[in-house]
């Protein structure tokens, strides 16, 4: 085994963080790596579930004081200073015979925000905030949490399944299935990552989707948000699948016609992230009001021609006002392509 550079160790820590994607909310995804005094990998860990031990505790579990002598702890987010559901990680690290702690990002939580690093520093351990090429990846690893604390708003991701020519359905509304089974399984992973799925009432009444998490490796009841000004969805509870697959307290019917106000209401209800799954009018409304932070597009290698476009209700007066995507990443999913980007 080779010695690890700081970048290599931080990349491993980021990969570890994503392992907790489905169950840590409203906490951030966090990963941790421990190197021995020579720079060799000792252990890794990640925050697995809200209320359970944090990444640092998981990574240090089972290591002796002798192994930790002069060790270097690399963690994606500043160790917590406060004690809530779990003890303070900063105080725990301060009691270890470590030489160095490197954290990826300052925790925006005012109960931490530099205080965690200071606790460790006062114990005589060198503490550094990471300043390397993986900074953007670190931000993305816990972007919902960062958005929540920086803006006091619910994080919004928009998910689209489309043909190569940008259509989400035929003119008659037929849409099942444009993308393949691998893409659909990936969507269930995304449903588990975000607190809730958000759709308009037309999607519920016309398609009658379940909108739950159906994945062989993930057992989780997600939440559903339906935008319905007239309350039509509540008149059909016995026939609609969302009421068969979700408990009542996991279904939120919002009557507000103002999307920003609707998101504020969700934040007040403790929903920290939503994935908007349709339909086209809802997509357009969120784009018009600049309320989307992340885009997930699943593109199938098919052409549909005339049909329903997911952006046809959205327009700009000039090309100078086009929406510019950032941090674009693509990966094949079966025959399809999953493109994700920040907006």
Secondary structure, DSSP 8 states (H G I E B T S, - for coil): -----HHHHHHHHHHHHHTTTTT-TTS---EEEEE-TTS-EEEEEE--STTS--HHHHHHTT--HHHHTT-EEEEEE----S-SSS--HHHHHHTS--SEEEEEE---STTTTTHHHHHHHHTT-EEEE--STTHHHHHHHTHHHHHHHHHSS-EEEEEEEEETTSEEE-TT---TTSS-HHHHHHHHHHHHHSSEEEEEHHHHHHH----S--BTTB----EEEEE-SS--GGGGTTT-HHHHHS-GGGEEEE--S-HHHHHHHHHHTT--EEEEEE-HHHHHHHHHTT--SEEEEEEES----SSEETTTT---SSGGG----EEEEEEEETTEEEEEEE-
